[in-house]
């Protein structure tokens, strides 16, 4: 799932080398923290948060396939 988030974020931003995803595991819950360049933050979040919401939806679907619970934080 980390690769999925990285791939999506790198496809959206202007500076794909600044994309970093860290994973924190807390029991059966996985928290993914996505960080991008400050100038690309708006592109990852999107208008009214629609792109961030879409990425979170894809992450939830991928997590269900692996029988886990995943959360995305954009920092």
C-alpha positions in Angstrom: 0.0 0.0 0.0 2.9 2.3 0.6 3.9 1.9 -3.0 0.4 2.7 -4.1 0.4 6.0 -2.2 3.9 6.9 -3.5 2.9 6.1 -7.1 -0.3 8.2 -7.0 1.5 11.2 -5.2 4.4 11.2 -7.6 2.0 11.2 -10.6 0.3 14.3 -9.3 3.1 16.6 -8.0 5.6 18.7 -9.8 8.5 17.5 -7.7 8.2 13.7 -7.4 11.5 13.3 -5.7 10.2 15.2 -2.6 7.4 12.6 -2.1 8.0 10.5 1.1 5.6 8.0 2.6 6.2 6.6 6.1 4.3 3.7 7.6 3.4 3.4 11.3 1.8 0.1 12.5 -0.4 0.1 15.6 -1.9 -3.3 16.0 -4.1 -4.0 13.0 -4.1 -0.4 12.0 -1.7 1.1 9.6 -1.1 4.9 9.4 0.6 6.2 6.3 2.1 9.7 6.5 2.5 11.4 3.1 4.8 14.4 2.8 5.4 16.4 -0.3 7.1 19.7 -1.2 5.3 22.7 0.2 4.5 24.0 -3.3 2.8 20.7 -4.1 0.6 20.4 -1.0 -2.4 22.0 -2.8 -2.1 19.5 -5.7 -2.2 16.5 -3.3 -5.2 17.9 -1.3 -7.1 19.2 -4.3 -10.1 21.6 -4.4 -12.2 21.0 -1.3 -10.0 18.0 -0.5 -11.3 15.9 -3.3 -8.0 14.4 -4.4 -7.0 13.6 -0.8 -10.4 12.0 -0.4 -10.0 9.9 -3.5 -6.5 8.7 -2.4 -7.9 7.7 1.0 -10.7 5.8 -0.8 -8.3 3.8 -2.9 -6.2 3.2 0.2 -9.2 1.8 2.1 -10.1 -0.5 -0.8 -6.5 -1.8 -0.9 -6.5 -2.3 2.9 -9.8 -4.2 2.8 -8.2 -6.6 0.3 -5.4 -7.2 2.8 -7.9 -7.5 5.7 -6.4 -4.4 7.5 -7.4 -0.9 8.4 -5.4 2.0 6.9 -5.4 5.7 7.4 -3.7 8.4 5.3 -2.3 11.6 6.9 -1.0 14.3 4.7 1.8 16.3 6.6 
